[in-house]
Amino acid sequence: MKKKPEELRSHRWYGVKDLRSFGHRSRTAQMGYHRSDYAGKPVIAIINTWSDINPCHSHFKQRVEEVKRGIWQAGGFPVEMPAMSLSEPFQKPTTMLYRNLLAMETEELLRSYPADGCILMGGCDKTTPALIMGALAMNLPTLFVPAGPMLRGDYKGGFLGSGSDTWKYWAELRAGNISEQDWQDVEDGIARSPGHCMTMGTASTMTSAAEVLGLTLPGAASIPAPDSRHAQMATLSGKHIVDLVWNDIKPLDYLTPASFDNAVTTVLALGGSTNSIVHLIAMSRRAGFDLNLDRFDELARRTPVLANLRPSGQYLMEDFYYAGGLRGLLTRITDLLDTKQRNALGQTLEESLQGAQVYNDDVIRTRDHPLVHRDGLAVLRGNLAPDGAVIKPAAMEPHLRQHTGRAVVFKDYNDMSSRIDDPALDIDANSVIVLQSAGPQGAPGMPEWGQLPIPQKLLKQGVRDMVRVSDARMSGTSYGACVLHVAPESHIGGPLALVQDGDLIKLDIEGRRIDLMISEKEMMNRKKAWKAPAPKFERGYGTLYLKHIQQANQGCDFDFLLPEVSKPEGEPEIH
């Protein structure tokens, strides 16, 4: 049943006959608005992660005006609320350190201001999960407006992909196969429009997951940022959010465990980022569901990779959109999805796919000709990762799927960067490179260091992939035989902290194992001798982070924000 104006949440601020409402109305008038602009209308909070130092969101300054246009047209009152931008290219040591801070900011903005519903504007890697985590905690009518991928990069008549080609050409430069001018040309051509990475990195992975969860308009996630249809989508989102408020449709009304299974399956079919595992676990737990690593692995064993997109494949997001986009891909895996799950508009997934087609079978593969038959992502366990680790088999050289090699250990990133190219380093192509102190607490923030560099002397020998193990993450645009998210992390005394130079490490993708080949007794002796390092922060947000951050297998959320630990604060008092 449609809400009445006096049932709107914002009515408590604007519609009551008391001194405080007088103040709210007079101050709104101060900004140039007449009472008729907002009285009896849904107030829509637009959480905008634009900033001057976030190139992925540089077009949001314009897109927010298009969102507002839709809200005005539908009879709502738009209120833009800038939030932390989480610029992946610039924020250090990593945006992951601040994901939960943006989630908290989103929740508190929505709680403390007169919002009846919200538009979330994000896309750059951590903004999507952060905004959604915060919105789920508040549970107001919500639509997500994805930033969209940038245009294809350009280099000497070919295409460049964000991240993926950066690592590729950086390796060639270090190997002496390209010139400094070539490297400069790559720099000049790889990022040439607004929008996030146009490979199937974390950004497109997570916006696609948001769409399948039902939090965007159907088809929203694939539209390139500069395409005029992206602006149209922003306006339509503004129109629809007003309807969602009047009809009181909130995310927790339609999200279910099956919704998250659909999101995981979609990520796997896309050959999506390993980061999605951490984020989707965190998002599901905010919704009250227990998505875990085992469920990821179970779904990975049955899901083919159909998106021929870098870093696992050949093409880029612009190609993907013109080939039919996410809706086209979903039509090819409907038997693996629960198509009765609903979206914010009240449609079933089946209904939202009506009319979707695939226009290029090389970009979006058929089921009988997949890019990879299964295991786009895989979860590993063993004595080196008792709580799990992850790897992207689709993006590694096949000969490394079963591998045993001696460990070459770096105690932290600075140690690695100072020694990795030392000609005297005792390492060969069969070695396993190990990086410690790169996890949630150890780095801190679990940065994207997991695509560990291959030593220059091996690059010059033609080596382009090696088994690499860390408690870090890696960019969704990265590739290689990189074992990531090792849990528990080394900083808190996980087995990764106990690895020594020369130890044999065994990787078995089919068996889903990663093991340190030493005796249990030796492991116990090393554990007894291990000493905990000093904490990374002594003040500010960092101390809160270290005290409450969970491990990678738990989604790296704050323990005190989980529904089973603490209930949402509810509505604020207005006095």
FITOR-459358 format. One line per field, with one value per residue (C-alpha): x negated, y, z; residue number from 1. Coordinates in pm, whole numbers, padded with zeros to 5 digits. Layout:
<drennus>
x: (X  ...)
y: (Y  ...)
z: (Z  ...)
n: (NUM  ...)
</drennus>
This chain:
<drennus>
x: (00000  -00135  -00259  -00084  -00295  -00265  -00412  -00735  -01041  -01123  -00788  -00945  -01182  -00957  -00594  -00562  -00428  -00708  -01014  -01255  -01048  -01033  -01412  -01434  -01192  -01348  -01697  -01575  -01428  -01770  -01908  -01656  -01389  -01019  -00809  -00633  -00967  -00975  -00651  -00485  -00749  -01006  -01347  -01610  -01963  -02219  -02540  -02797  -03157  -03282  -03606  -03874  -04117  -03899  -03932  -03692  -03415  -03511  -03183  -02975  -02972  -02749  -02575  -02445  -02260  -02100  -01999  -01847  -01659  -01491  -01402  -01250  -01053  -00909  -00802  -01083  -01326  -01693  -01963  -02322  -02549  -02919  -03094  -03446  -03563  -03798  -04007  -04179  -04465  -04561  -04455  -04729  -04816  -04497  -04131  -04051  -04167  -03885  -03604  -03440  -03476  -03274  -03020  -02986  -02964  -02688  -02487  -02520  -02440  -02120  -02027  -02098  -01940  -01580  -01623  -01325  -01532  -01876  -02072  -02423  -02678  -02991  -03191  -03561  -03650  -03564  -03290  -03035  -03055  -03103  -02796  -02583  -02702  -02603  -02270  -02185  -02245  -01999  -01761  -01591  -01461  -01784  -01914  -02279  -02407  -02729  -03003  -03050  -03374  -03599  -03667  -03924  -04284  -04478  -04834  -04988  -04666  -04570  -04369  -04492  -04318  -04345  -04586  -04624  -04832  -05008  -05152  -05219  -05418  -05591  -05728  -05841  -06012  -06195  -06292  -06439  -06194  -06037  -06180  -06108  -05923  -05705  -05628  -05541  -05306  -05129  -05094  -04948  -04691  -04570  -04319  -04142  -03793  -03596  -03493  -03645  -03870  -03741  -03884  -03686  -03853  -03700  -03497  -03301  -03284  -03116  -02882  -02772  -02711  -02506  -02292  -02225  -02138  -01866  -02008  -02042  -01822  -01853  -02146  -02298  -02635  -02768  -02713  -03042  -03070  -03092  -02796  -02484  -02283  -02473  -02330  -01985  -02027  -02116  -01796  -01581  -01733  -01630  -01274  -01246  -01378  -01081  -00844  -01039  -00989  -00613  -00581  -00824  -01042  -01365  -01666  -01599  -01249  -01386  -01744  -01780  -02061  -01964  -02020  -02378  -02422  -02312  -02570  -02848  -02755  -02754  -03096  -03229  -03079  -03240  -03583  -03556  -03793  -03913  -03827  -03460  -03491  -03581  -03321  -03027  -03086  -03081  -02769  -02580  -02655  -02527  -02204  -02194  -02311  -02613  -02783  -03121  -03426  -03291  -02984  -03204  -03404  -03095  -02948  -03283  -03299  -02984  -03011  -03187  -03365  -03179  -03303  -03611  -03742  -04085  -04266  -04144  -04043  -04084  -03826  -03727  -03407  -03317  -03319  -03116  -02845  -02809  -02801  -02492  -02633  -02555  -02194  -02313  -02557  -02291  -02068  -02334  -02348  -01980  -01991  -02258  -02057  -01743  -01552  -01259  -01464  -01333  -01497  -01418  -01161  -00967  -01067  -01195  -01537  -01359  -01139  -01435  -01608  -01322  -01456  -01822  -02046  -02408  -02546  -02903  -02972  -03343  -03303  -03027  -03091  -02834  -02810  -02964  -03259  -03345  -03662  -03714  -03492  -03486  -03690  -03707  -03796  -03901  -03926  -04231  -04284  -04571  -04816  -04936  -04582  -04360  -04091  -04123  -04299  -04186  -04330  -04209  -04291  -04148  -04425  -04728  -04953  -04811  -05141  -05139  -04803  -04998  -05333  -05585  -05868  -06102  -05998  -06174  -06041  -06007  -05912  -05724  -05677  -05984  -06199  -06061  -06105  -06466  -06570  -06348  -06573  -06902  -07099  -07232  -06883  -06865  -06554  -06452  -06134  -06025  -06053  -05749  -05762  -05616  -05522  -05438  -05285  -05045  -04710  -04430  -04643  -04991  -05007  -04772  -04453  -04533  -04659  -04668  -05023  -04940  -05058  -05414  -05675  -05880  -06254  -06412  -06666  -06382  -06186  -06491  -06484  -06124  -05948  -05606  -05430  -05533  -05351  -05324  -05170  -05063  -04795  -04742  -04478  -04549  -04378  -04095  -04287  -04587  -04673  -04906  -04939  -04887  -04757  -04584  -04392  -04579  -04397  -04479  -04724  -05090  -05066  -04854  -05063  -04900  -05108  -05224  -05433  -05623  -05746  -06124  -06351  -06393  -06070  -05875  -05526  -05280  -04994  -04719  -04432  -04230  -04270  -04209  -04520  -04807  -05047  -05377  -05575  -05708  -05611  -05343  -05608  -05827  -05524  -05451  -05812  -05816  -05484  -05626  -05926  -05713  -05683  -05390  -05490  -05398  -05058  -05058  -04855  -04853  -04587  -04284  -04074  -04361  -04332  -03960  -04040  -04304  -04085  -03780  -03883  -03800  -04005  -03967  -03755  -03505  -03481  -03716  -03419  -03421  -03296  -03071  -02876  -02742  -02367  -02423  -02651  -02467  -02130  -02107  -02070  -01726  -01578  -01739  -01557  -01463  -01458)
y: (00000  00339  00556  00876  01193  01200  00847  00956  00942  01302  01415  01394  01671  01883  01818  01852  02173  02247  02466  02217  02174  02553  02551  02277  02458  02800  02667  02489  02820  02971  02748  02891  02619  02699  02483  02343  02197  01946  01949  01608  01475  01196  01331  01133  01130  01100  00959  01081  00957  01217  01399  01588  01302  01013  00984  00689  00916  01241  01238  01212  01590  01582  01252  01369  01648  01387  01183  01496  01563  01225  01277  01618  01480  01202  01445  01391  01627  01545  01610  01545  01425  01393  01096  00958  00891  00589  00659  00329  00486  00741  00651  00488  00247  00101  00187  -00142  00015  00266  00054  00008  00378  00465  00199  00359  00706  00592  00434  00738  00990  00803  00767  01119  01318  01329  01067  00864  00674  00687  00679  00538  00665  00450  00215  00243  -00081  -00040  00221  -00033  -00275  00008  00201  -00112  -00235  00099  00111  -00246  -00155  00136  -00048  00244  00219  00210  00218  00199  00405  00244  00468  00255  00147  00388  00356  00112  00222  00294  00196  00163  00056  -00189  -00177  -00145  -00268  -00108  -00281  -00595  -00422  -00211  -00528  -00680  -00389  -00319  -00673  -00620  -00293  -00464  -00745  -00490  -00578  -00232  00119  00401  00575  00269  00275  00646  00573  00312  00565  00823  00589  00353  00580  00819  00884  00902  00572  00286  00007  -00138  -00481  -00731  -00596  -00541  -00240  -00415  -00732  -00558  -00335  -00648  -00822  -00521  -00548  -00920  -00857  -00628  -00303  -00128  -00083  -00386  -00337  -00049  -00204  -00259  00086  00269  00589  00826  00664  00885  00586  00611  00958  00827  00545  00799  00997  00683  00574  00908  00856  00500  00570  00798  00513  00280  00521  00557  00177  00121  -00132  -00185  -00409  -00652  -00705  -00885  -00993  -01360  -01617  -01718  -01357  -01382  -01722  -01555  -01280  -01531  -01737  -01422  -01319  -01664  -01659  -01319  -01442  -01174  -01038  -01236  -00927  -01006  -01293  -01061  -00801  -01034  -01214  -00877  -00759  -01083  -01071  -00715  -00853  -01127  -01419  -01645  -01657  -01826  -01951  -02304  -02178  -01981  -02291  -02509  -02271  -02232  -02606  -02589  -02245  -02187  -01862  -01718  -01357  -01337  -01034  -00932  -01031  -01389  -01334  -01096  -00818  -00513  -00384  -00163  -00475  -00657  -00391  -00390  -00770  -00770  -00677  -00843  -00916  -01100  -01310  -01396  -01545  -01811  -01925  -01912  -02281  -02193  -01904  -01873  -01660  -01612  -01375  -01017  -00679  -00336  -00277  -00586  -00782  -01136  -01194  -01387  -01086  -00846  -01054  -01038  -00921  -00962  -01104  -01181  -01022  -01155  -01516  -01456  -01183  -01366  -01733  -02007  -02288  -02538  -02306  -02142  -01950  -02185  -02484  -02416  -02281  -01914  -01874  -02141  -02167  -02344  -02492  -02675  -02631  -02304  -02162  -02342  -02073  -02054  -01880  -01792  -01811  -01732  -02042  -01884  -01623  -01845  -02056  -02412  -02586  -02431  -02582  -02857  -02733  -02785  -02538  -02403  -02086  -01753  -01546  -01171  -01045  -00742  -00534  -00316  -00626  -00761  -00440  -00404  -00762  -00899  -00778  -00855  -01071  -01267  -01365  -01744  -01802  -01983  -02034  -02325  -02127  -02005  -01636  -01569  -01227  -01189  -00898  -00797  -00888  -00688  -00599  -00663  -00417  -00271  -00287  -00590  -00395  -00519  -00646  -01008  -01008  -01025  -00916  -01174  -01112  -00921  -01192  -01443  -01201  -01177  -01558  -01543  -01635  -01465  -01659  -01818  -01944  -01657  -01672  -01390  -01271  -00970  -00911  -00840  -00609  -00766  -00656  -00868  -01221  -01505  -01802  -01586  -01746  -01466  -01385  -01649  -01677  -01640  -01372  -01375  -01064  -01250  -01565  -01757  -02036  -01797  -01623  -01947  -02008  -01997  -01980  -02323  -02473  -02666  -02536  -02752  -02606  -02836  -02657  -02971  -03086  -02732  -02747  -02517  -02683  -02610  -02935  -02949  -03172  -03077  -03085  -02839  -02616  -02616  -02536  -02240  -02121  -02122  -01917  -01661  -01313  -01084  -00763  -00419  -00279  -00061  00225  00404  00671  00768  00553  00306  00198  00130  -00065  -00287  -00360  -00472  -00586  -00945  -01177  -01216  -01531  -01334  -01041  -00799  -00623  -00473  -00726  -00472  -00394  -00743  -00792  -01087  -00869  -00538  -00416  -00096  00215  00291  00634  00940  01153  01494  01773)
z: (00000  -00098  00186  00285  00304  00684  00694  00531  00754  00662  00800  01147  01042  00822  00895  01273  01430  01673  01712  01555  01240  01215  01217  00952  00722  00767  00700  00388  00275  00344  00064  -00182  -00167  -00135  00096  -00210  -00325  -00039  00161  00150  -00091  -00044  00050  -00143  -00008  -00287  -00139  -00391  -00381  -00628  -00555  -00744  -00682  -00794  -01173  -01182  -01053  -01226  -01423  -01103  -01076  -01385  -01320  -00986  -01165  -01391  -01087  -00933  -01257  -01231  -00865  -00937  -01231  -01014  -00742  -00493  -00320  -00391  -00131  -00235  00046  -00043  00115  00133  -00222  -00177  -00485  -00566  -00765  -00500  -00145  00064  00200  00050  00010  00182  00507  00470  00319  00657  00734  00423  00518  00861  00709  00472  00752  00977  00702  00624  00990  01105  00819  00689  00417  00297  00042  -00110  -00433  -00391  -00643  -00661  -00874  -00795  -00624  -00254  -00295  -00416  -00122  00129  00016  00003  00343  00498  00318  00421  00784  00756  00517  00346  -00012  -00214  -00569  -00669  -00965  -01094  -01231  -01542  -01711  -01899  -02271  -02406  -02376  -02695  -02787  -03134  -03302  -03029  -02710  -02354  -02041  -01697  -01466  -01676  -01943  -01683  -01523  -01864  -02005  -01673  -01686  -02045  -01948  -01661  -01895  -02139  -02419  -02458  -02439  -02195  -02480  -02529  -02158  -02182  -02472  -02261  -01979  -02217  -02370  -02101  -01923  -02161  -02024  -01700  -01549  -01355  -01490  -01816  -01749  -01539  -01229  -00888  -01004  -01281  -01075  -00784  -00987  -01175  -00842  -00727  -01041  -00995  -00630  -00763  -00629  -00969  -01270  -01502  -01738  -01542  -01456  -01809  -01963  -02037  -01836  -02139  -02321  -02325  -02204  -01878  -01816  -01906  -01653  -01383  -01451  -01459  -01127  -00980  -01104  -00973  -00624  -00559  -00644  -00416  -00126  -00182  -00202  00088  -00095  00098  00022  00304  00165  -00142  -00068  00027  00051  -00305  -00418  -00298  -00461  -00785  -00731  -00665  -00972  -01185  -01056  -01145  -01496  -01548  -01438  -01174  -00914  -00614  -00410  -00462  -00215  00072  -00026  -00091  00238  00417  00229  00292  00662  00680  00532  00796  00580  00622  00283  00332  00143  00110  -00073  -00314  -00392  -00429  -00686  -00864  -00931  -01146  -01309  -01643  -01726  -02026  -02030  -02251  -02067  -01941  -01728  -01787  -02151  -02443  -02452  -02247  -02087  -02383  -02602  -02337  -02335  -02712  -02711  -02488  -02149  -01820  -01914  -02223  -02022  -01762  -02032  -02081  -01720  -01616  -01522  -01263  -01117  -00906  -01155  -00916  -00699  -00712  -00761  -00620  -00897  -00795  -01104  -01090  -01242  -01517  -01596  -01594  -01862  -02111  -02447  -02351  -02626  -02700  -03017  -03014  -02914  -02880  -02620  -02431  -02491  -02529  -02275  -02517  -02584  -02248  -02175  -01881  -01802  -01427  -01134  -01228  -00861  -00614  -00236  -00094  00249  00413  00697  00543  00527  00779  00745  00369  00085  -00267  -00617  -00970  -01177  -01492  -01489  -01418  -01635  -01639  -01565  -01216  -01111  -00936  -00814  -00537  -00488  -00225  -00049  -00095  00195  00233  00578  00444  00131  00188  00227  -00100  -00297  -00179  -00265  -00541  -00825  -00651  -00897  -00601  -00479  -00455  -00667  -00983  -01184  -00964  -00640  -00448  -00358  -00010  00126  00495  00687  00410  00566  00731  01034  00904  00615  00746  00542  00323  00017  -00341  -00316  -00397  -00760  -00633  -00886  -01069  -01024  -01310  -01379  -01432  -01650  -01876  -01899  -02026  -01700  -01676  -01401  -01072  -00765  -00522  -00173  00059  00300  00073  -00193  -00557  -00802  -00996  -01304  -01203  -01309  -01231  -00994  -00687  -00368  -00179  00143  00342  00675  00951  00844  00941  01164  01418  01409  01127  00968  00695  00962  01020  00664  00621  00318  00163  00298  00036  -00042  -00234  -00440  -00570  -00745  -00813  -00454  -00328  -00109  -00012  00230  00401  00380  00733  01024  01273  01545  01355  01297  01673  01761  01523  01662  02015  01901  01713  01863  01792  01612  01735  01629  01319  01469  01802  01738  01535  01310  01277  01641  01595  01280  01443  01743  01547  01196  01107  00888  00512  00532  00744  00500  00682  00841  01189  01444  01620  01300  01237  01296  01529  01747  01752  01638  01427  01636  01499  01447  01605  01853  01717  01976)
n: (1  2  3  4  5  6  7  8  9  10  11  12  13  14  15  16  17  18  19  20  21  22  23  24  25  26  27  28  29  30  31  32  33  34  35  36  37  38  39  40  41  42  43  44  45  46  47  48  49  50  51  52  53  54  55  56  57  58  59  60  61  62  63  64  65  66  67  68  69  70  71  72  73  74  75  76  77  78  79  80  81  82  83  84  85  86  87  88  89  90  91  92  93  94  95  96  97  98  99  100  101  102  103  104  105  106  107  108  109  110  111  112  113  114  115  116  117  118  119  120  121  122  123  124  125  126  127  128  129  130  131  132  133  134  135  136  137  138  139  140  141  142  143  144  145  146  147  148  149  150  151  152  153  154  155  156  157  158  159  160  161  162  163  164  165  166  167  168  169  170  171  172  173  174  175  176  177  178  179  180  181  182  183  184  185  186  187  188  189  190  191  192  193  194  195  196  197  198  199  200  201  202  203  204  205  206  207  208  209  210  211  212  213  214  215  216  217  218  219  220  221  222  223  224  225  226  227  228  229  230  231  232  233  234  235  236  237  238  239  240  241  242  243  244  245  246  247  248  249  250  251  252  253  254  255  256  257  258  259  260  261  262  263  264  265  266  267  268  269  270  271  272  273  274  275  276  277  278  279  280  281  282  283  284  285  286  287  288  289  290  291  292  293  294  295  296  297  298  299  300  301  302  303  304  305  306  307  308  309  310  311  312  313  314  315  316  317  318  319  320  321  322  323  324  325  326  327  328  329  330  331  332  333  334  335  336  337  338  339  340  341  342  343  344  345  346  347  348  349  350  351  352  353  354  355  356  357  358  359  360  361  362  363  364  365  366  367  368  369  370  371  372  373  374  375  376  377  378  379  380  381  382  383  384  385  386  387  388  389  390  391  392  393  394  395  396  397  398  399  400  401  402  403  404  405  406  407  408  409  410  411  412  413  414  415  416  417  418  419  420  421  422  423  424  425  426  427  428  429  430  431  432  433  434  435  436  437  438  439  440  441  442  443  444  445  446  447  448  449  450  451  452  453  454  455  456  457  458  459  460  461  462  463  464  465  466  467  468  469  470  471  472  473  474  475  476  477  478  479  480  481  482  483  484  485  486  487  488  489  490  491  492  493  494  495  496  497  498  499  500  501  502  503  504  505  506  507  508  509  510  511  512  513  514  515  516  517  518  519  520  521  522  523  524  525  526  527  528  529  530  531  532  533  534  535  536  537  538  539  540  541  542  543  544  545  546  547  548  549  550  551  552  553  554  555  556  557  558  559  560  561  562  563  564  565  566  567  568  569  570  571  572  573  574  575)
</drennus>
